[in-house]
Amino acid sequence: MLTRLPHGRTLAECAVLTSDGVKGADVAWITEARIKRGLKGEVLTLAPEICVEVVSPKNTRQEMETKRALYFEAGADEVWICDPKGSLHFFTKGSEEAEAKASALCPSMPKKVQS
């Protein structure tokens, strides 16, 4: 992701303050400006531009939908869900419920993660 979006940082296990407490996005992409505006200690009070969740066998669909809604509520522009087969599902601010065909912030991001 970093090479496709060079003007920010990729973070792993990113702590985001939501209305349901602190949630840990598995991966996030964030600009320096947003870090300066939102970082309080070790927690972001403003979600990164992109929050990514990697679905594991123990995750439920409801859990992923809830986290997606919480990240958008906290200010994320996009939420990406990576399913167990490596397929990426993109959701964008303004149409949070409908899956987008591609990322608006990183249109060159492939729909499948290479392992």
N, CA, C and O atoms as a GROMACS GRO file, in nm:
protein
  460
    1MET      N    1   0.083  -0.119   0.000
    1MET     CA    2   0.000   0.000   0.000
    1MET      C    3   0.087   0.124   0.000
    1MET      O    4   0.052   0.224  -0.063
    2LEU      N    5   0.200   0.120   0.068
    2LEU     CA    6   0.285   0.237   0.082
    2LEU      C    7   0.334   0.289  -0.053
    2LEU      O    8   0.339   0.410  -0.074
    3THR      N    9   0.370   0.200  -0.144
    3THR     CA   10   0.419   0.246  -0.273
    3THR      C   11   0.307   0.304  -0.359
    3THR      O   12   0.332   0.387  -0.446
    4ARG      N   13   0.185   0.262  -0.335
    4ARG     CA   14   0.071   0.313  -0.411
    4ARG      C   15   0.021   0.445  -0.352
    4ARG      O   16  -0.042   0.524  -0.422
    5LEU      N   17   0.049   0.470  -0.226
    5LEU     CA   18   0.009   0.592  -0.156
    5LEU      C   19   0.131   0.649  -0.084
    5LEU      O   20   0.146   0.630   0.036
    6PRO      N   21   0.218   0.718  -0.156
    6PRO     CA   22   0.346   0.761  -0.098
    6PRO      C   23   0.338   0.877   0.000
    6PRO      O   24   0.438   0.905   0.068
    7HIS      N   25   0.227   0.947   0.009
    7HIS     CA   26   0.221   1.067   0.092
    7HIS      C   27   0.157   1.044   0.228
    7HIS      O   28   0.084   1.128   0.279
    8GLY      N   29   0.185   0.930   0.286
    8GLY     CA   30   0.132   0.896   0.417
    8GLY      C   31   0.210   0.779   0.473
    8GLY      O   32   0.314   0.739   0.420
    9ARG      N   33   0.156   0.724   0.582
    9ARG     CA   34   0.222   0.611   0.648
    9ARG      C   35   0.126   0.495   0.661
    9ARG      O   36   0.006   0.513   0.678
   10THR      N   37   0.180   0.375   0.654
   10THR     CA   38   0.104   0.254   0.681
   10THR      C   39   0.133   0.213   0.826
   10THR      O   40   0.248   0.208   0.868
   11LEU      N   41   0.027   0.185   0.900
   11LEU     CA   42   0.040   0.144   1.039
   11LEU      C   43  -0.025   0.009   1.059
   11LEU      O   44  -0.128  -0.021   0.998
   12ALA      N   45   0.033  -0.074   1.144
   12ALA     CA   46  -0.026  -0.201   1.181
   12ALA      C   47  -0.084  -0.188   1.322
   12ALA      O   48  -0.028  -0.118   1.406
   13GLU      N   49  -0.194  -0.256   1.346
   13GLU     CA   50  -0.261  -0.253   1.477
   13GLU      C   51  -0.277  -0.109   1.525
   13GLU      O   52  -0.224  -0.071   1.630
   14CYS      N   53  -0.350  -0.033   1.451
   14CYS     CA   54  -0.369   0.109   1.477
   14CYS      C   55  -0.486   0.131   1.572
   14CYS      O   56  -0.599   0.094   1.540
   15ALA      N   57  -0.460   0.191   1.688
   15ALA     CA   58  -0.564   0.216   1.788
   15ALA      C   59  -0.646   0.340   1.750
   15ALA      O   60  -0.591   0.450   1.735
   16VAL      N   61  -0.777   0.320   1.734
   16VAL     CA   62  -0.868   0.427   1.694
   16VAL      C   63  -0.977   0.440   1.799
   16VAL      O   64  -1.043   0.342   1.834
   17LEU      N   65  -0.995   0.561   1.850
   17LEU     CA   66  -1.101   0.587   1.946
   17LEU      C   67  -1.234   0.597   1.871
   17LEU      O   68  -1.249   0.680   1.781
   18THR      N   69  -1.330   0.513   1.909
   18THR     CA   70  -1.462   0.514   1.848
   18THR      C   71  -1.566   0.537   1.957
   18THR      O   72  -1.534   0.543   2.075
   19SER      N   73  -1.690   0.550   1.916
   19SER     CA   74  -1.798   0.567   2.014
   19SER      C   75  -1.821   0.441   2.096
   19SER      O   76  -1.895   0.445   2.194
   20ASP      N   77  -1.758   0.330   2.056
   20ASP     CA   78  -1.766   0.204   2.131
   20ASP      C   79  -1.631   0.168   2.191
   20ASP      O   80  -1.599   0.050   2.208
   21GLY      N   81  -1.552   0.268   2.224
   21GLY     CA   82  -1.421   0.245   2.283
   21GLY      C   83  -1.312   0.237   2.177
   21GLY      O   84  -1.336   0.267   2.060
   22VAL      N   85  -1.194   0.197   2.220
   22VAL     CA   86  -1.079   0.190   2.129
   22VAL      C   87  -1.086   0.058   2.051
   22VAL      O   88  -1.101  -0.050   2.108
   23LYS      N   89  -1.075   0.071   1.920
   23LYS     CA   90  -1.072  -0.045   1.830
   23LYS      C   91  -0.937  -0.046   1.761
   23LYS      O   92  -0.878   0.060   1.736
   24GLY      N   93  -0.888  -0.164   1.730
   24GLY     CA   94  -0.759  -0.176   1.664
   24GLY      C   95  -0.776  -0.215   1.518
   24GLY      O   96  -0.805  -0.331   1.488
   25ALA      N   97  -0.758  -0.120   1.428
   25ALA     CA   98  -0.759  -0.154   1.286
   25ALA      C   99  -0.637  -0.240   1.257
   25ALA      O  100  -0.527  -0.208   1.303
   26ASP      N  101  -0.654  -0.347   1.184
   26ASP     CA  102  -0.542  -0.437   1.156
   26ASP      C  103  -0.431  -0.363   1.082
   26ASP      O  104  -0.313  -0.379   1.112
   27VAL      N  105  -0.470  -0.283   0.985
   27VAL     CA  106  -0.376  -0.201   0.908
   27VAL      C  107  -0.446  -0.069   0.881
   27VAL      O  108  -0.568  -0.063   0.870
   28ALA      N  109  -0.368   0.037   0.869
   28ALA     CA  110  -0.425   0.168   0.838
   28ALA      C  111  -0.327   0.246   0.752
   28ALA      O  112  -0.206   0.222   0.755
   29TRP      N  113  -0.380   0.339   0.675
   29TRP     CA  114  -0.299   0.435   0.601
   29TRP      C  115  -0.343   0.573   0.646
   29TRP      O  116  -0.462   0.603   0.649
   30ILE      N  117  -0.245   0.657   0.680
   30ILE     CA  118  -0.276   0.787   0.737
   30ILE      C  119  -0.174   0.891   0.692
   30ILE      O  120  -0.056   0.861   0.676
   31THR      N  121  -0.221   1.012   0.672
   31THR     CA  122  -0.131   1.122   0.638
   31THR      C  123  -0.073   1.182   0.766
   31THR      O  124  -0.129   1.168   0.874
   32GLU      N  125   0.039   1.250   0.750
   32GLU     CA  126   0.101   1.317   0.864
   32GLU      C  127   0.007   1.423   0.922
   32GLU      O  128   0.000   1.441   1.044
   33ALA      N  129  -0.065   1.493   0.836
   33ALA     CA  130  -0.158   1.598   0.884
   33ALA      C  131  -0.264   1.538   0.975
   33ALA      O  132  -0.299   1.599   1.076
   34ARG      N  133  -0.315   1.420   0.940
   34ARG     CA  134  -0.418   1.358   1.024
   34ARG      C  135  -0.357   1.307   1.154
   34ARG      O  136  -0.422   1.312   1.259
   35ILE      N  137  -0.234   1.260   1.149
   35ILE     CA  138  -0.167   1.217   1.273
   35ILE      C  139  -0.155   1.336   1.367
   35ILE      O  140  -0.185   1.325   1.486
   36LYS      N  141  -0.112   1.450   1.315
   36LYS     CA  142  -0.097   1.570   1.398
   36LYS      C  143  -0.229   1.615   1.458
   36LYS      O  144  -0.233   1.659   1.573
   37ARG      N  145  -0.338   1.603   1.380
   37ARG     CA  146  -0.469   1.646   1.429
   37ARG      C  147  -0.531   1.548   1.527
   37ARG      O  148  -0.602   1.589   1.619
   38GLY      N  149  -0.503   1.418   1.510
   38GLY     CA  150  -0.579   1.319   1.585
   38GLY      C  151  -0.506   1.237   1.688
   38GLY      O  152  -0.571   1.169   1.768
   39LEU      N  153  -0.374   1.240   1.691
   39LEU     CA  154  -0.301   1.153   1.784
   39LEU      C  155  -0.299   1.211   1.924
   39LEU      O  156  -0.250   1.322   1.946
   40LYS      N  157  -0.352   1.136   2.018
   40LYS     CA  158  -0.351   1.170   2.160
   40LYS      C  159  -0.288   1.052   2.234
   40LYS      O  160  -0.353   0.950   2.257
   41GLY      N  161  -0.162   1.068   2.270
   41GLY     CA  162  -0.090   0.956   2.331
   41GLY      C  163  -0.066   0.849   2.227
   41GLY      O  164  -0.002   0.875   2.125
   42GLU      N  165  -0.117   0.730   2.250
   42GLU     CA  166  -0.102   0.618   2.157
   42GLU      C  167  -0.229   0.591   2.077
   42GLU      O  168  -0.235   0.493   2.003
   43VAL      N  169  -0.330   0.675   2.093
   43VAL     CA  170  -0.460   0.651   2.030
   43VAL      C  171  -0.495   0.764   1.934
   43VAL      O  172  -0.472   0.882   1.964
   44LEU      N  173  -0.551   0.728   1.821
   44LEU     CA  174  -0.600   0.828   1.726
   44LEU      C  175  -0.744   0.862   1.759
   44LEU      O  176  -0.830   0.773   1.764
   45THR      N  177  -0.772   0.989   1.783
   45THR     CA  178  -0.908   1.032   1.810
   45THR      C  179  -0.982   1.065   1.680
   45THR      O  180  -1.103   1.088   1.681
   46LEU      N  181  -0.910   1.068   1.570
   46LEU     CA  182  -0.964   1.085   1.436
   46LEU      C  183  -0.912   0.966   1.356
   46LEU      O  184  -0.790   0.946   1.344
   47ALA      N  185  -1.002   0.888   1.300
   47ALA     CA  186  -0.962   0.765   1.229
   47ALA      C  187  -0.870   0.797   1.112
   47ALA      O  188  -0.880   0.904   1.052
   48PRO      N  189  -0.780   0.705   1.079
   48PRO     CA  190  -0.697   0.721   0.959
   48PRO      C  191  -0.786   0.731   0.835
   48PRO      O  192  -0.903   0.694   0.837
   49GLU      N  193  -0.729   0.781   0.728
   49GLU     CA  194  -0.804   0.790   0.603
   49GLU      C  195  -0.853   0.653   0.558
   49GLU      O  196  -0.967   0.639   0.514
   50ILE      N  197  -0.766   0.552   0.571
   50ILE     CA  198  -0.804   0.415   0.534
   50ILE      C  199  -0.782   0.323   0.653
   50ILE      O  200  -0.672   0.317   0.708
   51CYS      N  201  -0.887   0.250   0.691
   51CYS     CA  202  -0.878   0.147   0.794
   51CYS      C  203  -0.902   0.013   0.726
   51CYS      O  204  -0.997  -0.002   0.649
   52VAL      N  205  -0.816  -0.084   0.756
   52VAL     CA  206  -0.826  -0.216   0.693
   52VAL      C  207  -0.848  -0.320   0.802
   52VAL      O  208  -0.777  -0.322   0.903
   53GLU      N  209  -0.946  -0.406   0.780
   53GLU     CA  210  -0.971  -0.519   0.869
   53GLU      C  211  -0.946  -0.647   0.792
   53GLU      O  212  -0.993  -0.663   0.680
   54VAL      N  213  -0.871  -0.738   0.852
   54VAL     CA  214  -0.845  -0.868   0.794
   54VAL      C  215  -0.933  -0.968   0.867
   54VAL      O  216  -0.919  -0.989   0.987
   55VAL      N  217  -1.025  -1.029   0.794
   55VAL     CA  218  -1.121  -1.122   0.853
   55VAL      C  219  -1.052  -1.253   0.888
   55VAL      O  220  -0.984  -1.313   0.805
   56SER      N  221  -1.071  -1.295   1.012
   56SER     CA  222  -1.019  -1.424   1.056
   56SER      C  223  -1.139  -1.518   1.078
   56SER      O  224  -1.253  -1.472   1.080
   57PRO      N  225  -1.114  -1.647   1.094
   57PRO     CA  226  -1.226  -1.741   1.114
   57PRO      C  227  -1.314  -1.707   1.235
   57PRO      O  228  -1.432  -1.742   1.236
   58LYS      N  229  -1.259  -1.642   1.334
   58LYS     CA  230  -1.338  -1.610   1.453
   58LYS      C  231  -1.423  -1.484   1.438
   58LYS      O  232  -1.511  -1.459   1.520
   59ASN      N  233  -1.398  -1.403   1.334
   59ASN     CA  234  -1.476  -1.281   1.312
   59ASN      C  235  -1.612  -1.315   1.253
   59ASN      O  236  -1.624  -1.404   1.169
   60THR      N  237  -1.714  -1.242   1.298
   60THR     CA  238  -1.847  -1.257   1.240
   60THR      C  239  -1.872  -1.144   1.142
   60THR      O  240  -1.806  -1.040   1.146
   61ARG      N  241  -1.967  -1.165   1.054
   61ARG     CA  242  -2.006  -1.061   0.958
   61ARG      C  243  -2.055  -0.937   1.033
   61ARG      O  244  -2.022  -0.824   0.996
   62GLN      N  245  -2.134  -0.959   1.138
   62GLN     CA  246  -2.186  -0.848   1.218
   62GLN      C  247  -2.073  -0.768   1.281
   62GLN      O  248  -2.078  -0.645   1.285
   63GLU      N  249  -1.972  -0.836   1.331
   63GLU     CA  250  -1.857  -0.767   1.391
   63GLU      C  251  -1.787  -0.678   1.288
   63GLU      O  252  -1.750  -0.565   1.320
   64MET      N  253  -1.768  -0.728   1.167
   64MET     CA  254  -1.703  -0.650   1.062
   64MET      C  255  -1.789  -0.530   1.021
   64MET      O  256  -1.737  -0.421   0.998
   65GLU      N  257  -1.920  -0.549   1.011
   65GLU     CA  258  -2.010  -0.439   0.976
   65GLU      C  259  -2.009  -0.332   1.085
   65GLU      O  260  -2.012  -0.212   1.056
   66THR      N  261  -2.005  -0.376   1.210
   66THR     CA  262  -2.002  -0.282   1.323
   66THR      C  263  -1.872  -0.202   1.322
   66THR      O  264  -1.874  -0.080   1.338
   67LYS      N  265  -1.759  -0.271   1.305
   67LYS     CA  266  -1.631  -0.200   1.303
   67LYS      C  267  -1.625  -0.102   1.186
   67LYS      O  268  -1.574   0.010   1.200
   68ARG      N  269  -1.675  -0.144   1.072
   68ARG     CA  270  -1.678  -0.056   0.955
   68ARG      C  271  -1.756   0.072   0.987
   68ARG      O  272  -1.709   0.182   0.957
   69ALA      N  273  -1.872   0.058   1.047
   69ALA     CA  274  -1.955   0.174   1.083
   69ALA      C  275  -1.883   0.262   1.186
   69ALA      O  276  -1.888   0.384   1.176
   70LEU      N  277  -1.817   0.201   1.283
   70LEU     CA  278  -1.745   0.277   1.385
   70LEU      C  279  -1.629   0.356   1.326
   70LEU      O  280  -1.607   0.471   1.364
   71TYR      N  281  -1.555   0.296   1.234
   71TYR     CA  282  -1.443   0.368   1.171
   71TYR      C  283  -1.493   0.486   1.090
   71TYR      O  284  -1.433   0.594   1.093
   72PHE      N  285  -1.603   0.467   1.017
   72PHE     CA  286  -1.659   0.580   0.941
   72PHE      C  287  -1.707   0.689   1.036
   72PHE      O  288  -1.682   0.808   1.012
   73GLU      N  289  -1.773   0.652   1.142
   73GLU     CA  290  -1.820   0.749   1.241
   73GLU      C  291  -1.702   0.827   1.302
   73GLU      O  292  -1.715   0.945   1.334
   74ALA      N  293  -1.587   0.760   1.316
   74ALA     CA  294  -1.468   0.823   1.374
   74ALA      C  295  -1.390   0.905   1.272
   74ALA      O  296  -1.289   0.965   1.306
   75GLY      N  297  -1.436   0.907   1.146
   75GLY     CA  298  -1.373   0.994   1.047
   75GLY      C  299  -1.300   0.928   0.932
   75GLY      O  300  -1.240   0.997   0.850
   76ALA      N  301  -1.302   0.794   0.923
   76ALA     CA  302  -1.234   0.727   0.812
   76ALA      C  303  -1.297   0.767   0.679
   76ALA      O  304  -1.418   0.789   0.671
   77ASP      N  305  -1.214   0.776   0.576
   77ASP     CA  306  -1.264   0.801   0.441
   77ASP      C  307  -1.298   0.672   0.369
   77ASP      O  308  -1.391   0.666   0.288
   78GLU      N  309  -1.222   0.567   0.401
   78GLU     CA  310  -1.247   0.435   0.342
   78GLU      C  311  -1.221   0.327   0.446
   78GLU      O  312  -1.139   0.344   0.536
   79VAL      N  313  -1.294   0.217   0.432
   79VAL     CA  314  -1.268   0.097   0.510
   79VAL      C  315  -1.256  -0.017   0.411
   79VAL      O  316  -1.342  -0.036   0.325
   80TRP      N  317  -1.148  -0.092   0.424
   80TRP     CA  318  -1.125  -0.206   0.338
   80TRP      C  319  -1.136  -0.331   0.424
   80TRP      O  320  -1.083  -0.336   0.535
   81ILE      N  321  -1.205  -0.431   0.372
   81ILE     CA  322  -1.216  -0.560   0.440
   81ILE      C  323  -1.147  -0.664   0.353
   81ILE      O  324  -1.178  -0.679   0.236
   82CYS      N  325  -1.051  -0.734   0.412
   82CYS     CA  326  -0.980  -0.841   0.343
   82CYS      C  327  -1.037  -0.973   0.390
   82CYS      O  328  -1.024  -1.007   0.508
   83ASP      N  329  -1.099  -1.049   0.300
   83ASP     CA  330  -1.161  -1.175   0.341
   83ASP      C  331  -1.056  -1.286   0.350
   83ASP      O  332  -0.942  -1.267   0.308
   84PRO      N  333  -1.094  -1.403   0.403
   84PRO     CA  334  -0.996  -1.512   0.421
   84PRO      C  335  -0.929  -1.560   0.292
   84PRO      O  336  -0.822  -1.621   0.298
   85LYS      N  337  -0.990  -1.532   0.177
   85LYS     CA  338  -0.930  -1.573   0.050
   85LYS      C  339  -0.839  -1.465  -0.009
   85LYS      O  340  -0.784  -1.483  -0.117
   86GLY      N  341  -0.824  -1.353   0.062
   86GLY     CA  342  -0.736  -1.247   0.017
   86GLY      C  343  -0.803  -1.143  -0.071
   86GLY      O  344  -0.736  -1.054  -0.124
   87SER      N  345  -0.934  -1.152  -0.088
   87SER     CA  346  -1.006  -1.052  -0.169
   87SER      C  347  -1.033  -0.928  -0.085
   87SER      O  348  -1.074  -0.937   0.030
   88LEU      N  349  -1.009  -0.812  -0.145
   88LEU     CA  350  -1.036  -0.685  -0.077
   88LEU      C  351  -1.173  -0.633  -0.116
   88LEU      O  352  -1.213  -0.638  -0.232
   89HIS      N  353  -1.245  -0.583  -0.016
   89HIS     CA  354  -1.377  -0.524  -0.035
   89HIS      C  355  -1.366  -0.380   0.013
   89HIS      O  356  -1.332  -0.354   0.129
   90PHE      N  357  -1.396  -0.286  -0.075
   90PHE     CA  358  -1.377  -0.144  -0.049
   90PHE      C  359  -1.510  -0.076  -0.015
   90PHE      O  360  -1.611  -0.099  -0.080
   91PHE      N  361  -1.507   0.007   0.089
   91PHE     CA  362  -1.623   0.086   0.130
   91PHE      C  363  -1.577   0.230   0.146
   91PHE      O  364  -1.470   0.256   0.202
   92THR      N  365  -1.656   0.324   0.097
   92THR     CA  366  -1.615   0.463   0.099
   92THR      C  367  -1.715   0.551   0.174
   92THR      O  368  -1.834   0.520   0.181
   93LYS      N  369  -1.664   0.660   0.229
   93LYS     CA  370  -1.747   0.756   0.301
   93LYS      C  371  -1.855   0.809   0.206
   93LYS      O  372  -1.828   0.839   0.090
   94GLY      N  373  -1.976   0.818   0.257
   94GLY     CA  374  -2.087   0.865   0.176
   94GLY      C  375  -2.171   0.752   0.121
   94GLY      O  376  -2.289   0.771   0.090
   95SER      N  377  -2.112   0.634   0.107
   95SER     CA  378  -2.189   0.515   0.065
   95SER      C  379  -2.135   0.396   0.144
   95SER      O  380  -2.097   0.293   0.088
   96GLU      N  381  -2.134   0.413   0.276
   96GLU     CA  382  -2.070   0.318   0.366
   96GLU      C  383  -2.125   0.175   0.359
   96GLU      O  384  -2.054   0.079   0.387
   97GLU      N  385  -2.252   0.161   0.321
   97GLU     CA  386  -2.315   0.029   0.320
   97GLU      C  387  -2.289  -0.048   0.190
   97GLU      O  388  -2.290  -0.171   0.190
   98ALA      N  389  -2.266   0.023   0.081
   98ALA     CA  390  -2.250  -0.042  -0.048
   98ALA      C  391  -2.102  -0.060  -0.080
   98ALA      O  392  -2.022   0.032  -0.065
   99GLU      N  393  -2.066  -0.179  -0.124
   99GLU     CA  394  -1.928  -0.205  -0.161
   99GLU      C  395  -1.894  -0.130  -0.290
   99GLU      O  396  -1.970  -0.134  -0.387
  100ALA      N  397  -1.780  -0.062  -0.290
  100ALA     CA  398  -1.733   0.011  -0.407
  100ALA      C  399  -1.655  -0.085  -0.498
  100ALA      O  400  -1.604  -0.187  -0.453
  101LYS      N  401  -1.647  -0.050  -0.626
  101LYS     CA  402  -1.572  -0.132  -0.721
  101LYS      C  403  -1.422  -0.124  -0.696
  101LYS      O  404  -1.347  -0.217  -0.725
  102ALA      N  405  -1.379  -0.009  -0.642
  102ALA     CA  406  -1.236   0.015  -0.617
  102ALA      C  407  -1.222   0.122  -0.509
  102ALA      O  408  -1.319   0.188  -0.473
  103SER      N  409  -1.102   0.136  -0.460
  103SER     CA  410  -1.072   0.242  -0.364
  103SER      C  411  -1.068   0.376  -0.438
  103SER      O  412  -1.009   0.386  -0.545
  104ALA      N  413  -1.131   0.477  -0.380
  104ALA     CA  414  -1.125   0.611  -0.438
  104ALA      C  415  -0.989   0.675  -0.409
  104ALA      O  416  -0.937   0.750  -0.492
  105LEU      N  417  -0.930   0.646  -0.293
  105LEU     CA  418  -0.801   0.704  -0.255
  105LEU      C  419  -0.683   0.634  -0.322
  105LEU      O  420  -0.578   0.694  -0.343
  106CYS      N  421  -0.702   0.508  -0.354
  106CYS     CA  422  -0.595   0.429  -0.415
  106CYS      C  423  -0.655   0.339  -0.524
  106CYS      O  424  -0.662   0.217  -0.507
  107PRO      N  425  -0.697   0.400  -0.635
  107PRO     CA  426  -0.764   0.323  -0.739
  107PRO      C  427  -0.681   0.209  -0.798
  107PRO      O  428  -0.736   0.114  -0.854
  108SER      N  429  -0.549   0.217  -0.786
  108SER     CA  430  -0.464   0.112  -0.841
  108SER      C  431  -0.450  -0.008  -0.747
  108SER      O  432  -0.385  -0.106  -0.782
  109MET      N  433  -0.510  -0.002  -0.629
  109MET     CA  434  -0.502  -0.113  -0.534
  109MET      C  435  -0.574  -0.234  -0.594
  109MET      O  436  -0.691  -0.224  -0.631
  110PRO      N  437  -0.507  -0.348  -0.603
  110PRO     CA  438  -0.572  -0.465  -0.658
  110PRO      C  439  -0.684  -0.518  -0.566
  110PRO      O  440  -0.682  -0.494  -0.446
  111LYS      N  441  -0.778  -0.587  -0.624
  111LYS     CA  442  -0.890  -0.642  -0.546
  111LYS      C  443  -0.851  -0.771  -0.476
  111LYS      O  444  -0.931  -0.826  -0.400
  112LYS      N  445  -0.732  -0.820  -0.500
  112LYS     CA  446  -0.688  -0.944  -0.437
  112LYS      C  447  -0.546  -0.924  -0.385
  112LYS      O  448  -0.459  -0.874  -0.456
  113VAL      N  449  -0.524  -0.964  -0.261
  113VAL     CA  450  -0.392  -0.953  -0.198
  113VAL      C  451  -0.310  -1.076  -0.234
  113VAL      O  452  -0.358  -1.189  -0.224
  114GLN      N  453  -0.188  -1.053  -0.276
  114GLN     CA  454  -0.097  -1.164  -0.308
  114GLN      C  455  -0.032  -1.213  -0.179
  114GLN      O  456   0.013  -1.132  -0.097
  115SER      N  457  -0.028  -1.343  -0.162
  115SER     CA  458   0.034  -1.397  -0.040
  115SER      C  459   0.178  -1.435  -0.064
  115SER      O  460   0.246  -1.481   0.028
   0.00000   0.00000   0.00000
